């Protein structure tokens, strides 16, 4: 679950921070590679900032992003 101090990022913010396209992030969310939450009552998706830290530290991410 989310920590109360964990900031929720918009998909565009998350993608920009990692140098990805937002569409890539949406695909990774659908595939379960990125954990995200839906905002109740809307179609909005947010990604916890902890996911940014987790993906940035995963060696596999670097290989997948450049492939």
Backbone bond lengths (Angstrom), bond angles and torsions (degrees), N, CA, C in turn:
res aa  C-N    CA-C-N  psi(-1)  N-CA   C-N-CA  omega(-1)  CA-C   N-CA-C  phi
1 X - - - 1.448 - - 1.523 109.56 -
2 X 1.304 116.52 170.53 1.455 120.92 -177.50 1.523 111.88 -81.22
3 X 1.310 115.66 139.15 1.456 120.56 171.43 1.524 107.11 -76.74
4 X 1.301 117.80 148.16 1.469 120.40 -176.51 1.533 111.74 -63.94
5 X 1.320 117.47 -22.54 1.466 120.51 -179.34 1.531 112.35 -91.92
6 X 1.340 117.38 -3.18 1.459 121.38 -177.04 1.522 110.11 -76.62
7 X 1.321 117.11 118.54 1.460 122.91 179.89 1.522 109.48 -76.04
8 X 1.319 116.68 139.13 1.457 121.78 177.11 1.519 109.19 -96.55
9 X 1.322 115.69 124.77 1.462 121.97 -178.12 1.522 110.55 -100.73
10 X 1.312 115.79 145.78 1.457 119.95 170.95 1.520 107.36 -72.06
11 X 1.322 116.02 156.53 1.460 120.17 -178.16 1.526 110.27 -59.09
12 X 1.307 117.53 -40.18 1.467 120.72 179.97 1.526 111.03 -62.35
13 X 1.319 117.87 -43.54 1.472 121.47 178.33 1.527 110.86 -62.05
14 X 1.322 115.43 -44.46 1.454 121.90 -179.76 1.529 110.27 -61.31
15 X 1.327 115.81 -46.86 1.461 121.01 -179.30 1.523 111.17 -62.13
16 X 1.316 117.47 -45.05 1.464 121.21 179.81 1.523 111.81 -61.63
17 X 1.322 116.36 -39.18 1.467 120.61 -179.09 1.529 111.84 -64.26
18 X 1.341 116.25 -29.69 1.458 120.18 -179.04 1.521 113.08 -102.32
19 X 1.322 117.29 -0.82 1.460 119.98 -179.38 1.519 112.65 72.80
20 X 1.322 117.00 32.91 1.458 122.62 -179.50 1.523 110.21 -113.88
21 X 1.316 115.39 168.16 1.457 121.35 171.78 1.525 108.07 -86.89
22 X 1.325 117.98 145.03 1.469 119.90 177.43 1.533 112.72 -56.01
23 X 1.334 117.67 -36.49 1.466 120.09 178.79 1.530 111.78 -59.96
24 X 1.318 116.77 -36.34 1.466 120.86 177.08 1.524 109.62 -62.75
25 X 1.324 116.24 -43.29 1.469 120.16 179.48 1.522 110.95 -62.75
26 X 1.327 117.09 -42.66 1.471 119.80 178.19 1.527 111.01 -61.57
27 X 1.330 117.11 -40.36 1.475 120.15 177.42 1.524 110.39 -63.73
28 X 1.327 116.59 -42.59 1.462 120.27 -179.36 1.527 111.02 -67.52
29 X 1.334 117.79 -33.90 1.463 120.99 175.72 1.528 109.03 -64.10
30 X 1.325 116.73 -46.74 1.478 121.36 179.46 1.526 111.62 -61.01
31 X 1.324 116.03 -36.14 1.464 120.81 -179.13 1.535 112.48 -80.73
32 X 1.327 117.47 -8.85 1.457 120.79 -179.89 1.518 113.81 86.98
33 X 1.298 116.52 7.46 1.471 120.35 -179.10 1.531 111.74 -77.25
34 X 1.332 116.23 -28.04 1.466 122.24 175.82 1.523 107.21 -119.60
35 X 1.328 116.33 131.38 1.463 120.90 176.21 1.523 108.40 -84.79
36 X 1.319 115.58 129.48 1.459 120.91 -178.66 1.516 109.58 -139.64
37 X 1.316 115.47 164.17 1.467 121.32 177.43 1.514 109.35 -124.78
38 X 1.317 115.87 146.89 1.456 121.66 174.44 1.527 107.60 -95.71
39 X 1.308 115.63 139.74 1.453 121.17 177.80 1.533 107.46 -81.26
40 X 1.321 116.21 127.02 1.464 121.18 -177.18 1.525 111.02 -58.10
41 X 1.321 115.27 135.29 1.458 120.79 176.82 1.510 114.55 82.54
42 X 1.334 117.37 5.84 1.467 119.30 178.79 1.522 109.15 -148.70
43 X 1.310 115.22 175.22 1.466 120.17 177.21 1.527 111.64 -92.33
44 X 1.324 117.05 1.19 1.456 121.96 -175.49 1.524 111.92 -63.78
45 X 1.328 115.16 140.95 1.456 122.58 178.16 1.524 107.65 -119.58
46 X 1.319 116.31 137.08 1.461 121.36 176.71 1.525 108.30 -128.91
47 X 1.331 114.32 150.03 1.457 120.90 -178.76 1.528 108.43 -119.40
48 X 1.332 117.36 127.27 1.467 119.84 178.53 1.531 111.07 -61.80
49 X 1.310 116.53 141.85 1.469 120.52 -179.62 1.528 111.41 -60.85
50 X 1.321 117.71 -23.56 1.466 120.66 177.40 1.526 110.70 -62.41
51 X 1.328 117.71 -29.69 1.462 120.91 177.49 1.525 110.60 -67.43
52 X 1.309 116.76 -35.67 1.461 121.39 177.11 1.523 109.66 -60.98
53 X 1.303 116.42 -46.71 1.465 121.43 179.02 1.524 110.98 -64.47
54 X 1.339 116.11 -41.38 1.463 120.56 -178.92 1.530 111.01 -64.55
55 X 1.321 117.27 -47.59 1.464 120.07 -178.63 1.518 112.33 -68.59
56 X 1.321 116.47 -36.74 1.461 119.74 179.78 1.522 111.44 -64.46
57 X 1.324 116.88 -26.82 1.461 120.03 -177.31 1.528 113.13 -93.92
58 X 1.310 117.26 -9.13 1.464 120.45 -178.43 1.525 109.93 -82.75
59 X 1.292 116.23 123.63 1.456 121.36 -179.10 1.526 111.11 -60.81
60 X 1.307 116.24 -37.27 1.461 122.31 -179.30 1.523 111.47 -59.49
61 X 1.317 117.27 -33.19 1.456 121.31 -179.58 1.529 111.31 -59.23
62 X 1.310 116.55 -44.87 1.466 120.11 -179.03 1.526 111.56 -58.47
63 X 1.297 117.51 -43.26 1.460 121.18 179.92 1.521 111.66 -66.78
64 X 1.331 117.45 -41.20 1.464 121.41 -178.01 1.530 110.89 -70.54
65 X 1.313 117.66 -36.99 1.463 120.98 -177.05 1.537 111.26 -70.34
66 X 1.291 117.81 -28.96 1.468 120.33 -178.70 1.514 112.76 -92.96
67 X 1.323 117.43 -10.82 1.478 120.78 -178.70 1.513 111.90 -78.86
